[in-house]
Amino acid sequence: STAYCDDDREGAVRAFGDAAALLARAGDPFAECGNLLRLAAVLVDLGRLDEAEAVFIRANARGEAVGDAVGVRVGRGHLATVRHLQGRAEEAIAL
């Protein structure tokens, strides 16, 4: 999303959210997983940690469903970071 590059994070959230819906309808789970990871990263930047957590979980589920081991590892790492930022260090370590 060029919105993210232009420092318009709210615009990036809208763009990545729209793209996630389109990719889900198109049936491209690999692209959907990658897009969800980017959406969640922007949510983290905005401090919207609960939303980011939910999106990382969704991305990991998509990645696991299609065998995207790299995407799942990336998502788990980011999810651990979110849980740490939320003060949930034990849960972060468990990931």
Buried (B, 14 or more C-beta within 10 A) or exposed (E): BEBBEEEBBEBBBBBBBEBBEEBBEEEBBBBBBBBBBBBBBBBBBBEBBEBBBBBBBBBBBBBBEBEBEEBBEBBBEBBBBBBBBBEBEEBBEEB
